[in-house]
Amino acid sequence: MVRQLITFQVGAQCLGVDIMATREIRAWAPTTPLPHAAAYVRGVVNLRGTVLPVIDLSARLGWGDTDPSARHVIMVLQIGDRPHGLIVDAVNDIASIDENDVQPPPPIGMNADDELLDGITSVDGQMVMILNLERLARDFGEIEVAPLAA
């Protein structure tokens, strides 16, 4: 079975998400911080009348905080019934992969339920880590997304 991913960069790492979860890619815009939010929650932005939580993906993955600049982008992804924004360094391309070529992430002492990757594959000779969006967003549930008052 062929699966399409949108690949992108976080630092030197290449990651991918299912193309069907991707709603849009926006230029970086400063966020409004939320009190008592998790450290990887950068804040919220107004997305055409909807409050969009923006997640620092690098921080969420344990790779350090992003210092966002004009070269960064926000990928708007539909995770469950809510849109979420992820700060990434750059969006690369759309890649078609064969599900048979996806390997599970190696067990590195994490509980399988905590694993944030669906698997790892190679695209044009580059390793691509495929995010498991449901697990990534599991603890985002406390971030309420609501329409802005008119």
HELIX and SHEET records of a PDB file:
HELIX    1   1 ILE A   19  ALA A   21  5                                   3    
HELIX    2   2 LEU A   57  ARG A   60  1                                   4    
HELIX    3   3 GLU A   99  ASP A  101  5                                   3    
HELIX    4   4 ALA A  112  ASP A  114  5                                   3    
HELIX    5   5 LEU A  133  LEU A  136  1                                   4    
HELIX    6   6 ARG A  138  PHE A  140  5                                   3    
SHEET    1   A 5 ALA A  90  ASP A  98  0                                        
SHEET    2   A 5 VAL A   2  VAL A  10 -1                                        
SHEET    3   A 5 GLN A  13  ASP A  18 -1                                        
SHEET    4   A 5 GLN A 126  LEU A 131  1                                        
SHEET    5   A 5 LEU A 117  VAL A 123 -1                                        
SHEET    1   B 5 THR A  22  ALA A  27  0                                        
SHEET    2   B 5 VAL A  73  ILE A  79 -1                                        
SHEET    3   B 5 ARG A  82  VAL A  88 -1                                        
SHEET    4   B 5 THR A  50  ASP A  56  1                                        
SHEET    5   B 5 VAL A  41  LEU A  47 -1                                        
END                                                                             
